[in-house]
């Protein structure tokens, strides 16, 4: 029985459009040029960081992120970046007695910004804080440890990415759900690995109570 639901952040709770646009502006590439290259990288099943290599070979994302912060144009996450169903969807799950958390591949700074939103969750962490990232098994060990669940199988992980979220979480013993939003969620909805490892595919956080058969 599912006792805890933990969500990825980017393109699960957060619309990443503004952040990708900020990166395009930072490297001096028109947004309408950057976006299709990002899409091509996604379709080729490459890490999205590879997008930068097409424009700036040798691009160091961590270094450039620091430079953005120093220039006053660093990461921003505010209410407008949340998908419309996030607050009500998270709150509903808590009302139903489930422990609700957020854990994704984000920076320490992103964790601070997310906490500033005061989402209706019981726990929140990022890979930057844990110093281990998806799809590493250690990340999901931390996910389970942050919840009150005694078994990994009692934790449901919800994300938009086939490899980092669905396949990796399943391999770590968690239950998994793919959310169909963002480029990866749509691209991999009918993928054989998603069909094999996901316990369900949803379009909204509001679909989860019905999928879990809790009301």
Secondary structure, 3 states (H helix, E strand, C coil): CCCEEEECCECCCECCHHHHHHHHHHHCCCHHHHHHHHHHHHHCCCCHHHHHHHHCCCCCHHHHHHHHHHCCCCCCCCHHHECCCHHHHHHHHHHCCCEEEEEECCCHHHHHHHHHCCCCCCEEEEHHHHCCCCCCHHHHHHHHHHCCCCCHHHEEEEECCHHHHHHHHHHCCCEEEEECCHHHHHHCCCCHHHHHHCCCEECCHHHHHHHHCCC
